[in-house]
Amino acid sequence: MRAFVSFLLASLTGLALPAASLAQGFDFPGFAIRQVTTNGATIHVRSGGSGPAVVLLHGYGETGDMWAPLAADLARDHTVIVPDLRGLGLSSKPAGGFDKKTQAEDVEGVLVALGVGRVDVVAHDIGNMVAFQFAARRPERLRRLVLIDAPVPGVGPWEEILKNPLLWHFRFGGPDMERLVAGRERIYLDRFWNEFSATPARFGEAARVHYAKLYALPGAMHSGFAQFAAFDQDAIDNRAFLAASGKLKMPVLALGGEKSFGLTMAVVMRAGADDVTEGVVPDSGHWIMEENPAATARLVRAFLGR
């Protein structure tokens, strides 16, 4: 996001890594597709590869399909699990349960259904918030945690981040707003894909068409707004966890897009975890898998391999 949190930290660093190919597909070759019914929802799950398990959690404006390039890379030596969050993508659209504690239990239910034990978790955007609650509630499950380019409600400079005018959509929702965007999902989502990119053209037309169709599914925009509407409760839950249990103990990689959250991601996570490694995805805004998937994959793989 251009100037996303420049009022917090203006100091960003880059890494000398080459730009990746801009062409992205949504295929998961060799992956099994399952519908896992758990915790009052049916979660669409892709899984493939073999080796230590890693879960990839997406955020708003995309689905688990965003992770296709990283999933293909990691599946060479990992078991890779890629769910769609409840209400989004091809997962069911339940009436409630969009607080991140509940969605952390969705992840737990998926792991139980797949017979998976300990995992690494890599998350982006709202996926960060689900991943934080999963780490808080199921620390015995986690080896390492990677959070990419989004704040965590109630953690670190949350109240200051909320003052950023770019984040007006955090409070946008309700029946009238749903009527406004009905049939105009592409127009609404283009705003995020453009304003939160360092180079909007890298969020290509094929991806825009793909995600706009998924967000036009019945109940999808309602569910997306519900993800944001739960932030106040998420902040209460996260603060309660930190007050009762202290910071997360597992190793955490906090990655920000160079032209987006940058090193502020590490500032956030040092307020919520003891063992934080900072990093920047170079030549990228918020949409790291569209803007620089190769650099993202290298940073994630290096951390998981430590």
N, C-alpha and C positions, 0 to 999 in steps of 0.2 A: 504494500500500500504506500503510495507516494506520500511522504511526510506523515506516515501513520502515527509515530510517537516521537517526532523530532523534538517536541517540547519536553520529553523525558530525558532521552539520551541522544545526542547528535553524533557521538563518536561511533562510527561503524568501521569494521575492517573487512577486507576482501581476501580471497584466496586465489592464487594464480592457477585456476583450473580452466580447461577449455570448455567452450559452450557445447551443449549437447545438440543432437538432432532435434528439430522442432516437431517432427512428425510423431504423433502419438496415436496408438490404437487402444482398443478396449478388450482385446482378446487375452485370455489366460490359458495358453496352450497346455494341455496335460492336466489341468485343474479339474477337480470334481466340483459340481454345483449341488448344494443341498439347501433345503428349507428346514431350519431348526426351530421347532416350537418350544418356547421357553419363556417363563416369567410374564405371561400374558401377551406375548407377541410372537410372530413368526419371522425369524431372521434369515435373510438370504445370505448364504455363505459360499465363498469360493475357497478351495483348499488344494494344495499341491506341493510337490517336492518332498524331500526327506532330510532329516537331520534335526538339529535343535529348532524348536517351534518359535515362530514370530507372528504376532498379530498386528495387522495394519488397520488403523482406524481413520476414516475419512472425516471431512467436515462439511459445512454448508456450501451450497453451490455446486457440489460434486457428489459422487457416491463412491463406493469401494472401487469402481472402475478407474478412479484416478491413479490407483497404485499399480496398474498393469505393468509398466516398465520396471519398477522396483521389485514387484512380485516375481517377475520372470528372472531377474538377476539373483534374488535371494534364493529362489527355488533350486538353484544349482547345488546348494549345500544346506538348506533349511527346509523345514516344513512350514509353509506359509499359509496363514489363515486370514481371509479378507472378508469381513462381514459388511453389509449395509446396516447403518444405524436404524433403529426402529423408526418407522414413519417415513424413511427416505429410501430412494432407489427402489429395489424390488422387495424390500421387507414390508411387512404388513403395516397398516396405518391405524394403530389402536387409539382409543380416545384419550389416553393419558400415559403417564410414565416417562415423561420427557426430562425429568430431573436426572442428573447424571449419576446419582446413586443407583437409581433403578436401571439405567442403561449399563452401568458397570456389572450389574447382575445378569443382564442380557449376555454380556461377554462371558461371564462365568458359565452360564448355561450352555453357550456354544462350545466351550472347552470341555465341559462334562460330556456333552453329546458326542464330541469327536474323540473322547478318551485321551485328551492331552493334559500333561502335567504342567511343569514350569515353562514359562514363556518369556520372550522379550516382547515389548510392545512399542510400536512406532505409530505416532499419531500426528494429525494436522488439524488446525482450526478447532471446531467443536469436538473433534476426536480427542484433542488434548484434555478437555474437561472430563470426558468419560474415562480416559486413561488415568487421570489423576485420582479419580474416585476408585477406579479399579485397584490402583496401587495402594490407596489408603485402606481399602476393605479386604484386599487379598494379597498382602505383601509376600506371603509364602509362595505365591504363584510366580512372582516376578524375579527375573534375573537382572534385566536392564530396561530402562525406560527412555524413549526418545520423544520429545515434545517439540513441535515445529510451528512457529509463527502464529501464535494466538495466545491471549492471556488466559488465566485460570480464575474464575470468579472467586473473589474474597482473598486471593493470594497476592502478596506483594503490592504493587502500586495500582491495584484494581480500581479504586475510586478515582484516581487521576486519569487512568486510561479511559474511563467512562465519559470524561469531559471532552474527549476528542469529537468534533462535529462529524467526522467521517463515520462515526459509529451510531448514527441516528437509528439505523435499522434494528439495533438491540431492543428498542421500544416500539417497533412497528409490528402491528399484528391485530387480530380481532376480526369479527365478521365483516366490517366495512372495508378493511384493508384487503381481506381475501376477495371481496367483490371487485375491488379496484384492479387486482392483478390477475383475476380469472381470464384466461385467454390471452394474457399479456405477460406470461411467465418469462419469455425470452427478453422482453424489454426490461423487466425488473432485474433479472440476473445479469444482463449485459452491464449494468451499472457496476456490479461487484467485479466482474471479470475485467472491466476496463480500468476502473479507478484503483483497484488493488494490485494491478500488474505494473511492473517496471516497463514492460514492453507488451502492450495489449495484443499485438498481432500474434504473439506466441501462444495465446489461448485461442487456438485455431477455430475456424468455422465448423469443422466436423465435430469438435468437442462441444461447442456451443449448442449445436443442433441436438446432439446426443443428450446432454444434460437438461436442456429445455424440455425435451419430450418426457424425460423421467419426472421432472418437477411439475409437469402438467397432468400427471396421473391423478386420479381422484384421491383427495386427502393429502397429497404431498406438500402443497404450499401451507396448508393448515398445520401439518406436522413440523414443517420448517419454522414457522412462526412460534410454535409451541416450544421448540428447542431454545429459542431466545427468551421466551416468557419465563422459562424456568431458571434463569440466571440468578434471580434474587434468592431463590431457595438454594441453588447451588452454592452461592457465596456463604449462606448460613451454614450449610453442611460442611463446606471446606474449612471454615473458621473453627467450627466445633471440633472437627478432626484434629486440626493443628493444636488447639488448646488442650485437648485430651491426650493426644498421643505424640505430639511433637512432629518434627519434619520427617519426610520420607527418608529411608535409609539406603535404598538401592541406588546404584549409579544411574545418573540422569544426564543425557545429552540434551541441551537446550539450543535449538537451532532457530535462527531468524533469517528471513530473506534480507539480502544486503540493502535493498531499496524498500524494505517494509519494517518488520519488527526488530531486525538486527540483533544487537547485543542486549536489548531490553528483554528478550526471551530469557536470558540467563539471570537478569535482575529479578524477574518474576520467580523463577524457579529456585533461586537461592533463598527466597523467603519461604519455600515449601519443601526443600530437600537439602540434605547435608552434603551430598557428594555430586556436585554439578560441574559438568564440562560444558564450556560455551563454544559456539560455532556459528558461522555465517555461511549461508548459501550464496555464492557470488553471482552477480549479474542476474538477480532475481527479485521480484516482488513477492507477494503473498503466495502465488500459485506455483509453488516450487516444482511440482512434477510436470507442469506445462512449460515453465520458463527455463529451468535448468535441471532436468532429471538426472543427468549423468553426475553432476557434482553432488546432488542430493544423495544418490546411491552410494557414491564413494564415501561421503561423510558418515552415512548410516552404517555401511558395511564395516568401516574402520572401527567404529565404536562397538558394534556388536562382536567384533572379532578380538577385542582386547582380552 
